[in-house]
Each structure stands twice: as C-alpha cells, then as structure tokens.
Amino acid sequence: MEQIVINFIFGAFLVVMGWVLKVVWDAIVSLQVKDNERKDQVHNLSMLVVGDYVKQEKFDTFAHMISDKLDRIEKSLNFELGARNRPD
C-alpha cells in the first residue's frame, strides 16, 4: 500500500513539473518570436535614419554661409562701435 501512495505522489509531482516546464518553454518561444519582431523593427528604423544624414558637401556649404554672415555682422558691429567712439 505504501508503494502505491509513493508512486502516486511521484507521478503527480512529475505531471506538475512537466506542466511547469511546458509553460516556461512556451513563454521562451513567445519571447523569441517577439524579439525577432523587435529586431526587424529596429533594423527598419535604422535604415530610415541612415538616409536622413546631412551630406558633407551640404554641411560645408552651410557652414561657409554662416561664417560669412557672422563676419559681416562682426564688421558691421565694429563699424558701429568705431563710429560711436570717435570724437566729434
């Protein structure tokens, strides 16, 4: 009689452990699928970002325009300050 109870308890324990392992395995597979979807989304996003960078030539042209504009402003300010500081 005792052996039947031990076998029943051991069998029930194995059934519960099998169910727990199946639940864990299903969760892992689900996470792997979601991870692959996220990888695809990140890859697509990175492809979009790469196309939006400013080209070096355009940046150099823009920087040169800003530099020229700042030089003109500086000359104008120097002229104004020089005119104010001159004695009449």
HTML snippet that shows the backbone in 3Dmol.js (N, CA, C, O; Angstrom):
<script src="https://3Dmol.org/build/3Dmol-min.js"></script>
<div id="view" style="width:600px;height:400px;position:relative"></div>
<script>
const pdb = `
ATOM      1  N   MET A   1       0.821  -1.195   0.000  1.00  0.00           N
ATOM      2  CA  MET A   1       0.000   0.000   0.000  1.00  0.00           C
ATOM      3  C   MET A   1       0.860   1.252   0.000  1.00  0.00           C
ATOM      4  O   MET A   1       0.549   2.217  -0.699  1.00  0.00           O
ATOM      5  N   GLU A   2       1.915   1.251   0.759  1.00  0.00           N
ATOM      6  CA  GLU A   2       2.763   2.430   0.828  1.00  0.00           C
ATOM      7  C   GLU A   2       3.426   2.717  -0.517  1.00  0.00           C
ATOM      8  O   GLU A   2       3.611   3.879  -0.878  1.00  0.00           O
ATOM      9  N   GLN A   3       3.781   1.683  -1.252  1.00  0.00           N
ATOM     10  CA  GLN A   3       4.421   1.880  -2.550  1.00  0.00           C
ATOM     11  C   GLN A   3       3.462   2.538  -3.539  1.00  0.00           C
ATOM     12  O   GLN A   3       3.896   3.350  -4.355  1.00  0.00           O
ATOM     13  N   ILE A   4       2.213   2.220  -3.489  1.00  0.00           N
ATOM     14  CA  ILE A   4       1.218   2.835  -4.388  1.00  0.00           C
ATOM     15  C   ILE A   4       1.089   4.319  -4.086  1.00  0.00           C
ATOM     16  O   ILE A   4       1.007   5.122  -5.015  1.00  0.00           O
ATOM     17  N   VAL A   5       1.068   4.704  -2.830  1.00  0.00           N
ATOM     18  CA  VAL A   5       0.978   6.115  -2.451  1.00  0.00           C
ATOM     19  C   VAL A   5       2.224   6.866  -2.901  1.00  0.00           C
ATOM     20  O   VAL A   5       2.130   7.975  -3.426  1.00  0.00           O
ATOM     21  N   ILE A   6       3.378   6.266  -2.697  1.00  0.00           N
ATOM     22  CA  ILE A   6       4.626   6.913  -3.127  1.00  0.00           C
ATOM     23  C   ILE A   6       4.644   7.068  -4.639  1.00  0.00           C
ATOM     24  O   ILE A   6       5.037   8.119  -5.145  1.00  0.00           O
ATOM     25  N   ASN A   7       4.226   6.037  -5.370  1.00  0.00           N
ATOM     26  CA  ASN A   7       4.179   6.115  -6.836  1.00  0.00           C
ATOM     27  C   ASN A   7       3.187   7.183  -7.297  1.00  0.00           C
ATOM     28  O   ASN A   7       3.462   7.916  -8.247  1.00  0.00           O
ATOM     29  N   PHE A   8       2.046   7.273  -6.635  1.00  0.00           N
ATOM     30  CA  PHE A   8       1.046   8.277  -6.995  1.00  0.00           C
ATOM     31  C   PHE A   8       1.584   9.690  -6.751  1.00  0.00           C
ATOM     32  O   PHE A   8       1.431  10.567  -7.602  1.00  0.00           O
ATOM     33  N   ILE A   9       2.203   9.908  -5.615  1.00  0.00           N
ATOM     34  CA  ILE A   9       2.754  11.228  -5.288  1.00  0.00           C
ATOM     35  C   ILE A   9       3.869  11.585  -6.269  1.00  0.00           C
ATOM     36  O   ILE A   9       3.933  12.714  -6.754  1.00  0.00           O
ATOM     37  N   PHE A  10       4.742  10.630  -6.560  1.00  0.00           N
ATOM     38  CA  PHE A  10       5.841  10.870  -7.503  1.00  0.00           C
ATOM     39  C   PHE A  10       5.297  11.155  -8.907  1.00  0.00           C
ATOM     40  O   PHE A  10       5.794  12.050  -9.591  1.00  0.00           O
ATOM     41  N   GLY A  11       4.295  10.412  -9.335  1.00  0.00           N
ATOM     42  CA  GLY A  11       3.667  10.637 -10.648  1.00  0.00           C
ATOM     43  C   GLY A  11       3.006  12.005 -10.723  1.00  0.00           C
ATOM     44  O   GLY A  11       3.145  12.706 -11.725  1.00  0.00           O
ATOM     45  N   ALA A  12       2.286  12.394  -9.668  1.00  0.00           N
ATOM     46  CA  ALA A  12       1.634  13.708  -9.638  1.00  0.00           C
ATOM     47  C   ALA A  12       2.679  14.824  -9.678  1.00  0.00           C
ATOM     48  O   ALA A  12       2.495  15.842 -10.345  1.00  0.00           O
ATOM     49  N   PHE A  13       3.776  14.613  -8.954  1.00  0.00           N
ATOM     50  CA  PHE A  13       4.862  15.600  -8.960  1.00  0.00           C
ATOM     51  C   PHE A  13       5.439  15.743 -10.368  1.00  0.00           C
ATOM     52  O   PHE A  13       5.688  16.859 -10.824  1.00  0.00           O
ATOM     53  N   LEU A  14       5.651  14.633 -11.050  1.00  0.00           N
ATOM     54  CA  LEU A  14       6.192  14.689 -12.411  1.00  0.00           C
ATOM     55  C   LEU A  14       5.220  15.358 -13.385  1.00  0.00           C
ATOM     56  O   LEU A  14       5.638  16.090 -14.282  1.00  0.00           O
ATOM     57  N   VAL A  15       3.929  15.104 -13.204  1.00  0.00           N
ATOM     58  CA  VAL A  15       2.928  15.765 -14.056  1.00  0.00           C
ATOM     59  C   VAL A  15       2.970  17.276 -13.844  1.00  0.00           C
ATOM     60  O   VAL A  15       2.945  18.035 -14.813  1.00  0.00           O
ATOM     61  N   VAL A  16       3.034  17.717 -12.599  1.00  0.00           N
ATOM     62  CA  VAL A  16       3.087  19.151 -12.296  1.00  0.00           C
ATOM     63  C   VAL A  16       4.373  19.763 -12.854  1.00  0.00           C
ATOM     64  O   VAL A  16       4.336  20.842 -13.445  1.00  0.00           O
ATOM     65  N   MET A  17       5.501  19.090 -12.673  1.00  0.00           N
ATOM     66  CA  MET A  17       6.777  19.603 -13.203  1.00  0.00           C
ATOM     67  C   MET A  17       6.748  19.667 -14.728  1.00  0.00           C
ATOM     68  O   MET A  17       7.261  20.619 -15.316  1.00  0.00           O
ATOM     69  N   GLY A  18       6.156  18.671 -15.367  1.00  0.00           N
ATOM     70  CA  GLY A  18       6.028  18.692 -16.827  1.00  0.00           C
ATOM     71  C   GLY A  18       5.192  19.863 -17.287  1.00  0.00           C
ATOM     72  O   GLY A  18       5.526  20.515 -18.277  1.00  0.00           O
ATOM     73  N   TRP A  19       4.103  20.141 -16.577  1.00  0.00           N
ATOM     74  CA  TRP A  19       3.249  21.267 -16.940  1.00  0.00           C
ATOM     75  C   TRP A  19       3.999  22.589 -16.759  1.00  0.00           C
ATOM     76  O   TRP A  19       3.908  23.476 -17.607  1.00  0.00           O
ATOM     77  N   VAL A  20       4.743  22.722 -15.648  1.00  0.00           N
ATOM     78  CA  VAL A  20       5.522  23.940 -15.389  1.00  0.00           C
ATOM     79  C   VAL A  20       6.569  24.131 -16.482  1.00  0.00           C
ATOM     80  O   VAL A  20       6.741  25.243 -16.983  1.00  0.00           O
ATOM     81  N   LEU A  21       7.268  23.064 -16.856  1.00  0.00           N
ATOM     82  CA  LEU A  21       8.285  23.180 -17.895  1.00  0.00           C
ATOM     83  C   LEU A  21       7.666  23.551 -19.242  1.00  0.00           C
ATOM     84  O   LEU A  21       8.264  24.307 -20.007  1.00  0.00           O
ATOM     85  N   LYS A  22       6.467  23.024 -19.541  1.00  0.00           N
ATOM     86  CA  LYS A  22       5.794  23.383 -20.792  1.00  0.00           C
ATOM     87  C   LYS A  22       5.412  24.858 -20.801  1.00  0.00           C
ATOM     88  O   LYS A  22       5.567  25.530 -21.820  1.00  0.00           O
ATOM     89  N   VAL A  23       4.922  25.362 -19.694  1.00  0.00           N
ATOM     90  CA  VAL A  23       4.555  26.780 -19.599  1.00  0.00           C
ATOM     91  C   VAL A  23       5.797  27.655 -19.780  1.00  0.00           C
ATOM     92  O   VAL A  23       5.752  28.657 -20.494  1.00  0.00           O
ATOM     93  N   VAL A  24       6.892  27.281 -19.141  1.00  0.00           N
ATOM     94  CA  VAL A  24       8.135  28.040 -19.278  1.00  0.00           C
ATOM     95  C   VAL A  24       8.636  27.983 -20.714  1.00  0.00           C
ATOM     96  O   VAL A  24       9.054  29.004 -21.258  1.00  0.00           O
ATOM     97  N   TRP A  25       8.604  26.820 -21.332  1.00  0.00           N
ATOM     98  CA  TRP A  25       9.060  26.666 -22.711  1.00  0.00           C
ATOM     99  C   TRP A  25       8.206  27.512 -23.663  1.00  0.00           C
ATOM    100  O   TRP A  25       8.746  28.163 -24.557  1.00  0.00           O
ATOM    101  N   ASP A  26       6.892  27.508 -23.483  1.00  0.00           N
ATOM    102  CA  ASP A  26       6.015  28.321 -24.330  1.00  0.00           C
ATOM    103  C   ASP A  26       6.322  29.813 -24.165  1.00  0.00           C
ATOM    104  O   ASP A  26       6.291  30.572 -25.134  1.00  0.00           O
ATOM    105  N   ALA A  27       6.616  30.220 -22.937  1.00  0.00           N
ATOM    106  CA  ALA A  27       6.960  31.631 -22.700  1.00  0.00           C
ATOM    107  C   ALA A  27       8.270  31.984 -23.390  1.00  0.00           C
ATOM    108  O   ALA A  27       8.398  33.076 -23.944  1.00  0.00           O
ATOM    109  N   ILE A  28       9.235  31.089 -23.367  1.00  0.00           N
ATOM    110  CA  ILE A  28      10.515  31.345 -24.025  1.00  0.00           C
ATOM    111  C   ILE A  28      10.322  31.468 -25.530  1.00  0.00           C
ATOM    112  O   ILE A  28      10.878  32.371 -26.155  1.00  0.00           O
ATOM    113  N   VAL A  29       9.549  30.578 -26.107  1.00  0.00           N
ATOM    114  CA  VAL A  29       9.297  30.626 -27.551  1.00  0.00           C
ATOM    115  C   VAL A  29       8.571  31.924 -27.908  1.00  0.00           C
ATOM    116  O   VAL A  29       8.896  32.561 -28.910  1.00  0.00           O
ATOM    117  N   SER A  30       7.610  32.308 -27.109  1.00  0.00           N
ATOM    118  CA  SER A  30       6.880  33.557 -27.356  1.00  0.00           C
ATOM    119  C   SER A  30       7.828  34.762 -27.303  1.00  0.00           C
ATOM    120  O   SER A  30       7.742  35.663 -28.137  1.00  0.00           O
ATOM    121  N   LEU A  31       8.715  34.770 -26.334  1.00  0.00           N
ATOM    122  CA  LEU A  31       9.677  35.872 -26.226  1.00  0.00           C
ATOM    123  C   LEU A  31      10.645  35.888 -27.405  1.00  0.00           C
ATOM    124  O   LEU A  31      11.038  36.960 -27.865  1.00  0.00           O
ATOM    125  N   GLN A  32      11.028  34.729 -27.893  1.00  0.00           N
ATOM    126  CA  GLN A  32      11.909  34.674 -29.060  1.00  0.00           C
ATOM    127  C   GLN A  32      11.225  35.251 -30.286  1.00  0.00           C
ATOM    128  O   GLN A  32      11.854  35.967 -31.065  1.00  0.00           O
ATOM    129  N   VAL A  33       9.957  34.953 -30.466  1.00  0.00           N
ATOM    130  CA  VAL A  33       9.209  35.490 -31.599  1.00  0.00           C
ATOM    131  C   VAL A  33       9.107  37.009 -31.486  1.00  0.00           C
ATOM    132  O   VAL A  33       9.325  37.718 -32.469  1.00  0.00           O
ATOM    133  N   LYS A  34       8.783  37.505 -30.317  1.00  0.00           N
ATOM    134  CA  LYS A  34       8.687  38.956 -30.118  1.00  0.00           C
ATOM    135  C   LYS A  34      10.038  39.621 -30.300  1.00  0.00           C
ATOM    136  O   LYS A  34      10.118  40.725 -30.837  1.00  0.00           O
ATOM    137  N   ASP A  35      11.105  38.962 -29.858  1.00  0.00           N
ATOM    138  CA  ASP A  35      12.452  39.501 -30.023  1.00  0.00           C
ATOM    139  C   ASP A  35      12.798  39.629 -31.505  1.00  0.00           C
ATOM    140  O   ASP A  35      13.366  40.637 -31.926  1.00  0.00           O
ATOM    141  N   ASN A  36      12.462  38.628 -32.283  1.00  0.00           N
ATOM    142  CA  ASN A  36      12.727  38.704 -33.725  1.00  0.00           C
ATOM    143  C   ASN A  36      11.929  39.822 -34.381  1.00  0.00           C
ATOM    144  O   ASN A  36      12.429  40.489 -35.286  1.00  0.00           O
ATOM    145  N   GLU A  37      10.692  40.035 -33.936  1.00  0.00           N
ATOM    146  CA  GLU A  37       9.893  41.144 -34.469  1.00  0.00           C
ATOM    147  C   GLU A  37      10.526  42.485 -34.118  1.00  0.00           C
ATOM    148  O   GLU A  37      10.572  43.386 -34.955  1.00  0.00           O
ATOM    149  N   ARG A  38      11.011  42.625 -32.898  1.00  0.00           N
ATOM    150  CA  ARG A  38      11.655  43.877 -32.475  1.00  0.00           C
ATOM    151  C   ARG A  38      12.938  44.116 -33.264  1.00  0.00           C
ATOM    152  O   ARG A  38      13.245  45.249 -33.634  1.00  0.00           O
ATOM    153  N   LYS A  39      13.692  43.033 -33.522  1.00  0.00           N
ATOM    154  CA  LYS A  39      14.911  43.179 -34.312  1.00  0.00           C
ATOM    155  C   LYS A  39      14.589  43.713 -35.702  1.00  0.00           C
ATOM    156  O   LYS A  39      15.292  44.583 -36.217  1.00  0.00           O
ATOM    157  N   ASP A  40      13.534  43.194 -36.303  1.00  0.00           N
ATOM    158  CA  ASP A  40      13.131  43.673 -37.625  1.00  0.00           C
ATOM    159  C   ASP A  40      12.711  45.140 -37.573  1.00  0.00           C
ATOM    160  O   ASP A  40      13.039  45.914 -38.472  1.00  0.00           O
ATOM    161  N   GLN A  41      11.984  45.522 -36.521  1.00  0.00           N
ATOM    162  CA  GLN A  41      11.557  46.916 -36.391  1.00  0.00           C
ATOM    163  C   GLN A  41      12.752  47.844 -36.208  1.00  0.00           C
ATOM    164  O   GLN A  41      12.791  48.921 -36.802  1.00  0.00           O
ATOM    165  N   VAL A  42      13.718  47.449 -35.402  1.00  0.00           N
ATOM    166  CA  VAL A  42      14.910  48.273 -35.183  1.00  0.00           C
ATOM    167  C   VAL A  42      15.710  48.372 -36.473  1.00  0.00           C
ATOM    168  O   VAL A  42      16.226  49.440 -36.802  1.00  0.00           O
ATOM    169  N   HIS A  43      15.818  47.278 -37.200  1.00  0.00           N
ATOM    170  CA  HIS A  43      16.549  47.294 -38.466  1.00  0.00           C
ATOM    171  C   HIS A  43      15.886  48.247 -39.450  1.00  0.00           C
ATOM    172  O   HIS A  43      16.569  49.033 -40.107  1.00  0.00           O
ATOM    173  N   ASN A  44      14.563  48.185 -39.559  1.00  0.00           N
ATOM    174  CA  ASN A  44      13.846  49.088 -40.462  1.00  0.00           C
ATOM    175  C   ASN A  44      14.002  50.541 -40.040  1.00  0.00           C
ATOM    176  O   ASN A  44      14.139  51.424 -40.886  1.00  0.00           O
ATOM    177  N   LEU A  45      13.981  50.792 -38.737  1.00  0.00           N
ATOM    178  CA  LEU A  45      14.155  52.148 -38.235  1.00  0.00           C
ATOM    179  C   LEU A  45      15.555  52.664 -38.535  1.00  0.00           C
ATOM    180  O   LEU A  45      15.722  53.817 -38.930  1.00  0.00           O
ATOM    181  N   SER A  46      16.564  51.812 -38.349  1.00  0.00           N
ATOM    182  CA  SER A  46      17.933  52.243 -38.623  1.00  0.00           C
ATOM    183  C   SER A  46      18.119  52.533 -40.100  1.00  0.00           C
ATOM    184  O   SER A  46      18.895  53.419 -40.457  1.00  0.00           O
ATOM    185  N   MET A  47      17.432  51.814 -40.961  1.00  0.00           N
ATOM    186  CA  MET A  47      17.525  52.085 -42.396  1.00  0.00           C
ATOM    187  C   MET A  47      16.909  53.451 -42.721  1.00  0.00           C
ATOM    188  O   MET A  47      17.396  54.149 -43.611  1.00  0.00           O
ATOM    189  N   LEU A  48      15.849  53.837 -42.015  1.00  0.00           N
ATOM    190  CA  LEU A  48      15.241  55.140 -42.224  1.00  0.00           C
ATOM    191  C   LEU A  48      16.165  56.262 -41.756  1.00  0.00           C
ATOM    192  O   LEU A  48      16.265  57.298 -42.413  1.00  0.00           O
ATOM    193  N   VAL A  49      16.833  56.062 -40.635  1.00  0.00           N
ATOM    194  CA  VAL A  49      17.689  57.093 -40.063  1.00  0.00           C
ATOM    195  C   VAL A  49      18.916  57.323 -40.928  1.00  0.00           C
ATOM    196  O   VAL A  49      19.357  58.462 -41.085  1.00  0.00           O
ATOM    197  N   VAL A  50      19.469  56.267 -41.487  1.00  0.00           N
ATOM    198  CA  VAL A  50      20.684  56.387 -42.284  1.00  0.00           C
ATOM    199  C   VAL A  50      20.461  57.306 -43.473  1.00  0.00           C
ATOM    200  O   VAL A  50      21.375  58.038 -43.853  1.00  0.00           O
ATOM    201  N   GLY A  51      19.302  57.291 -44.058  1.00  0.00           N
ATOM    202  CA  GLY A  51      19.039  58.116 -45.230  1.00  0.00           C
ATOM    203  C   GLY A  51      18.876  59.594 -44.924  1.00  0.00           C
ATOM    204  O   GLY A  51      18.890  60.399 -45.856  1.00  0.00           O
ATOM    205  N   ASP A  52      18.724  59.990 -43.676  1.00  0.00           N
ATOM    206  CA  ASP A  52      18.426  61.373 -43.326  1.00  0.00           C
ATOM    207  C   ASP A  52      19.640  62.174 -42.876  1.00  0.00           C
ATOM    208  O   ASP A  52      19.478  63.312 -42.437  1.00  0.00           O
ATOM    209  N   TYR A  53      20.829  61.636 -42.966  1.00  0.00           N
ATOM    210  CA  TYR A  53      22.012  62.379 -42.559  1.00  0.00           C
ATOM    211  C   TYR A  53      22.331  63.470 -43.570  1.00  0.00           C
ATOM    212  O   TYR A  53      22.046  63.327 -44.759  1.00  0.00           O
ATOM    213  N   VAL A  54      22.915  64.547 -43.100  1.00  0.00           N
ATOM    214  CA  VAL A  54      23.330  65.646 -43.966  1.00  0.00           C
ATOM    215  C   VAL A  54      24.632  65.250 -44.650  1.00  0.00           C
ATOM    216  O   VAL A  54      25.561  64.752 -44.015  1.00  0.00           O
ATOM    217  N   LYS A  55      24.677  65.478 -45.939  1.00  0.00           N
ATOM    218  CA  LYS A  55      25.895  65.171 -46.691  1.00  0.00           C
ATOM    219  C   LYS A  55      26.975  66.183 -46.332  1.00  0.00           C
ATOM    220  O   LYS A  55      26.669  67.325 -45.988  1.00  0.00           O
ATOM    221  N   GLN A  56      28.230  65.772 -46.409  1.00  0.00           N
ATOM    222  CA  GLN A  56      29.363  66.619 -46.013  1.00  0.00           C
ATOM    223  C   GLN A  56      29.420  67.885 -46.858  1.00  0.00           C
ATOM    224  O   GLN A  56      29.718  68.959 -46.335  1.00  0.00           O
ATOM    225  N   GLU A  57      29.141  67.778 -48.155  1.00  0.00           N
ATOM    226  CA  GLU A  57      29.201  68.950 -49.027  1.00  0.00           C
ATOM    227  C   GLU A  57      28.172  70.002 -48.624  1.00  0.00           C
ATOM    228  O   GLU A  57      28.477  71.194 -48.581  1.00  0.00           O
ATOM    229  N   LYS A  58      26.953  69.554 -48.329  1.00  0.00           N
ATOM    230  CA  LYS A  58      25.913  70.496 -47.912  1.00  0.00           C
ATOM    231  C   LYS A  58      26.263  71.141 -46.575  1.00  0.00           C
ATOM    232  O   LYS A  58      26.031  72.333 -46.374  1.00  0.00           O
ATOM    233  N   PHE A  59      26.819  70.354 -45.669  1.00  0.00           N
ATOM    234  CA  PHE A  59      27.210  70.902 -44.377  1.00  0.00           C
ATOM    235  C   PHE A  59      28.312  71.939 -44.545  1.00  0.00           C
ATOM    236  O   PHE A  59      28.262  72.996 -43.915  1.00  0.00           O
ATOM    237  N   ASP A  60      29.311  71.654 -45.388  1.00  0.00           N
ATOM    238  CA  ASP A  60      30.392  72.610 -45.613  1.00  0.00           C
ATOM    239  C   ASP A  60      29.859  73.902 -46.222  1.00  0.00           C
ATOM    240  O   ASP A  60      30.276  74.992 -45.829  1.00  0.00           O
ATOM    241  N   THR A  61      28.940  73.786 -47.179  1.00  0.00           N
ATOM    242  CA  THR A  61      28.336  74.980 -47.797  1.00  0.00           C
ATOM    243  C   THR A  61      27.585  75.798 -46.756  1.00  0.00           C
ATOM    244  O   THR A  61      27.720  77.020 -46.701  1.00  0.00           O
ATOM    245  N   PHE A  62      26.796  75.122 -45.934  1.00  0.00           N
ATOM    246  CA  PHE A  62      26.031  75.810 -44.899  1.00  0.00           C
ATOM    247  C   PHE A  62      26.960  76.483 -43.886  1.00  0.00           C
ATOM    248  O   PHE A  62      26.725  77.625 -43.492  1.00  0.00           O
ATOM    249  N   ALA A  63      28.009  75.781 -43.467  1.00  0.00           N
ATOM    250  CA  ALA A  63      28.949  76.352 -42.507  1.00  0.00           C
ATOM    251  C   ALA A  63      29.644  77.573 -43.097  1.00  0.00           C
ATOM    252  O   ALA A  63      29.869  78.558 -42.394  1.00  0.00           O
ATOM    253  N   HIS A  64      29.984  77.516 -44.380  1.00  0.00           N
ATOM    254  CA  HIS A  64      30.628  78.659 -45.035  1.00  0.00           C
ATOM    255  C   HIS A  64      29.672  79.853 -45.095  1.00  0.00           C
ATOM    256  O   HIS A  64      30.084  80.991 -44.868  1.00  0.00           O
ATOM    257  N   MET A  65      28.394  79.596 -45.401  1.00  0.00           N
ATOM    258  CA  MET A  65      27.405  80.682 -45.436  1.00  0.00           C
ATOM    259  C   MET A  65      27.260  81.321 -44.059  1.00  0.00           C
ATOM    260  O   MET A  65      27.218  82.546 -43.947  1.00  0.00           O
ATOM    261  N   ILE A  66      27.183  80.508 -43.014  1.00  0.00           N
ATOM    262  CA  ILE A  66      27.045  81.040 -41.654  1.00  0.00           C
ATOM    263  C   ILE A  66      28.280  81.843 -41.271  1.00  0.00           C
ATOM    264  O   ILE A  66      28.174  82.908 -40.665  1.00  0.00           O
ATOM    265  N   SER A  67      29.440  81.332 -41.624  1.00  0.00           N
ATOM    266  CA  SER A  67      30.687  82.031 -41.307  1.00  0.00           C
ATOM    267  C   SER A  67      30.733  83.396 -41.999  1.00  0.00           C
ATOM    268  O   SER A  67      31.120  84.389 -41.382  1.00  0.00           O
ATOM    269  N   ASP A  68      30.341  83.451 -43.273  1.00  0.00           N
ATOM    270  CA  ASP A  68      30.307  84.726 -43.995  1.00  0.00           C
ATOM    271  C   ASP A  68      29.322  85.700 -43.351  1.00  0.00           C
ATOM    272  O   ASP A  68      29.616  86.886 -43.205  1.00  0.00           O
ATOM    273  N   LYS A  69      28.168  85.197 -42.973  1.00  0.00           N
ATOM    274  CA  LYS A  69      27.152  86.046 -42.346  1.00  0.00           C
ATOM    275  C   LYS A  69      27.664  86.604 -41.015  1.00  0.00           C
ATOM    276  O   LYS A  69      27.476  87.784 -40.719  1.00  0.00           O
ATOM    277  N   LEU A  70      28.308  85.758 -40.220  1.00  0.00           N
ATOM    278  CA  LEU A  70      28.847  86.226 -38.942  1.00  0.00           C
ATOM    279  C   LEU A  70      29.974  87.235 -39.146  1.00  0.00           C
ATOM    280  O   LEU A  70      30.101  88.186 -38.374  1.00  0.00           O
ATOM    281  N   ASP A  71      30.787  87.038 -40.174  1.00  0.00           N
ATOM    282  CA  ASP A  71      31.831  88.017 -40.479  1.00  0.00           C
ATOM    283  C   ASP A  71      31.236  89.370 -40.836  1.00  0.00           C
ATOM    284  O   ASP A  71      31.736  90.405 -40.395  1.00  0.00           O
ATOM    285  N   ARG A  72      30.164  89.372 -41.635  1.00  0.00           N
ATOM    286  CA  ARG A  72      29.513  90.644 -41.987  1.00  0.00           C
ATOM    287  C   ARG A  72      28.919  91.316 -40.754  1.00  0.00           C
ATOM    288  O   ARG A  72      29.013  92.534 -40.602  1.00  0.00           O
ATOM    289  N   ILE A  73      28.309  90.527 -39.876  1.00  0.00           N
ATOM    290  CA  ILE A  73      27.747  91.102 -38.643  1.00  0.00           C
ATOM    291  C   ILE A  73      28.860  91.686 -37.788  1.00  0.00           C
ATOM    292  O   ILE A  73      28.703  92.768 -37.222  1.00  0.00           O
ATOM    293  N   GLU A  74      29.980  90.984 -37.687  1.00  0.00           N
ATOM    294  CA  GLU A  74      31.104  91.475 -36.889  1.00  0.00           C
ATOM    295  C   GLU A  74      31.645  92.782 -37.474  1.00  0.00           C
ATOM    296  O   GLU A  74      31.926  93.719 -36.726  1.00  0.00           O
ATOM    297  N   LYS A  75      31.793  92.857 -38.790  1.00  0.00           N
ATOM    298  CA  LYS A  75      32.276  94.091 -39.422  1.00  0.00           C
ATOM    299  C   LYS A  75      31.311  95.241 -39.187  1.00  0.00           C
ATOM    300  O   LYS A  75      31.718  96.375 -38.934  1.00  0.00           O
ATOM    301  N   SER A  76      30.016  94.926 -39.276  1.00  0.00           N
ATOM    302  CA  SER A  76      29.008  95.957 -39.053  1.00  0.00           C
ATOM    303  C   SER A  76      29.070  96.463 -37.609  1.00  0.00           C
ATOM    304  O   SER A  76      28.994  97.668 -37.371  1.00  0.00           O
ATOM    305  N   LEU A  77      29.206  95.555 -36.657  1.00  0.00           N
ATOM    306  CA  LEU A  77      29.295  95.966 -35.258  1.00  0.00           C
ATOM    307  C   LEU A  77      30.569  96.768 -35.000  1.00  0.00           C
ATOM    308  O   LEU A  77      30.540  97.767 -34.281  1.00  0.00           O
ATOM    309  N   ASN A  78      31.673  96.339 -35.578  1.00  0.00           N
ATOM    310  CA  ASN A  78      32.919  97.076 -35.409  1.00  0.00           C
ATOM    311  C   ASN A  78      32.806  98.486 -35.996  1.00  0.00           C
ATOM    312  O   ASN A  78      33.326  99.443 -35.424  1.00  0.00           O
ATOM    313  N   PHE A  79      32.124  98.610 -37.140  1.00  0.00           N
ATOM    314  CA  PHE A  79      31.938  99.918 -37.752  1.00  0.00           C
ATOM    315  C   PHE A  79      31.072 100.808 -36.866  1.00  0.00           C
ATOM    316  O   PHE A  79      31.377 101.982 -36.661  1.00  0.00           O
ATOM    317  N   GLU A  80      29.983 100.233 -36.341  1.00  0.00           N
ATOM    318  CA  GLU A  80      29.092 100.999 -35.462  1.00  0.00           C
ATOM    319  C   GLU A  80      29.812 101.435 -34.191  1.00  0.00           C
ATOM    320  O   GLU A  80      29.679 102.584 -33.769  1.00  0.00           O
ATOM    321  N   LEU A  81      30.570 100.537 -33.580  1.00  0.00           N
ATOM    322  CA  LEU A  81      31.287 100.883 -32.357  1.00  0.00           C
ATOM    323  C   LEU A  81      32.380 101.907 -32.636  1.00  0.00           C
ATOM    324  O   LEU A  81      32.637 102.789 -31.816  1.00  0.00           O
ATOM    325  N   GLY A  82      33.017 101.789 -33.788  1.00  0.00           N
ATOM    326  CA  GLY A  82      34.051 102.752 -34.159  1.00  0.00           C
ATOM    327  C   GLY A  82      33.459 104.133 -34.383  1.00  0.00           C
ATOM    328  O   GLY A  82      34.076 105.130 -34.010  1.00  0.00           O
ATOM    329  N   ALA A  83      32.287 104.215 -34.980  1.00  0.00           N
ATOM    330  CA  ALA A  83      31.629 105.496 -35.230  1.00  0.00           C
ATOM    331  C   ALA A  83      31.171 106.134 -33.924  1.00  0.00           C
ATOM    332  O   ALA A  83      31.195 107.359 -33.811  1.00  0.00           O
ATOM    333  N   ARG A  84      30.768 105.372 -32.963  1.00  0.00           N
ATOM    334  CA  ARG A  84      30.299 105.919 -31.695  1.00  0.00           C
ATOM    335  C   ARG A  84      31.484 106.409 -30.840  1.00  0.00           C
ATOM    336  O   ARG A  84      31.364 107.390 -30.106  1.00  0.00           O
ATOM    337  N   ASN A  85      32.612 105.722 -30.943  1.00  0.00           N
ATOM    338  CA  ASN A  85      33.744 106.076 -30.104  1.00  0.00           C
ATOM    339  C   ASN A  85      34.592 107.224 -30.682  1.00  0.00           C
ATOM    340  O   ASN A  85      35.493 107.722 -30.007  1.00  0.00           O
ATOM    341  N   ARG A  86      34.312 107.640 -31.910  1.00  0.00           N
ATOM    342  CA  ARG A  86      35.055 108.740 -32.499  1.00  0.00           C
ATOM    343  C   ARG A  86      34.659 110.075 -31.857  1.00  0.00           C
ATOM    344  O   ARG A  86      33.477 110.357 -31.664  1.00  0.00           O
ATOM    345  N   PRO A  87      35.629 110.856 -31.544  1.00  0.00           N
ATOM    346  CA  PRO A  87      35.288 112.188 -31.013  1.00  0.00           C
ATOM    347  C   PRO A  87      34.821 113.077 -32.171  1.00  0.00           C
ATOM    348  O   PRO A  87      35.359 113.004 -33.276  1.00  0.00           O
ATOM    349  N   ASP A  88      33.852 113.885 -31.913  1.00  0.00           N
ATOM    350  CA  ASP A  88      33.321 114.813 -32.945  1.00  0.00           C
ATOM    351  C   ASP A  88      34.166 116.035 -33.086  1.00  0.00           C
ATOM    352  O   ASP A  88      33.862 116.905 -33.901  1.00  0.00           O
TER     353      ASP A  88
END
`;
const viewer = $3Dmol.createViewer("view");
viewer.addModel(pdb, "pdb");
viewer.setStyle({}, {cartoon: {color: "spectrum"}});
viewer.zoomTo();
viewer.render();
</script>
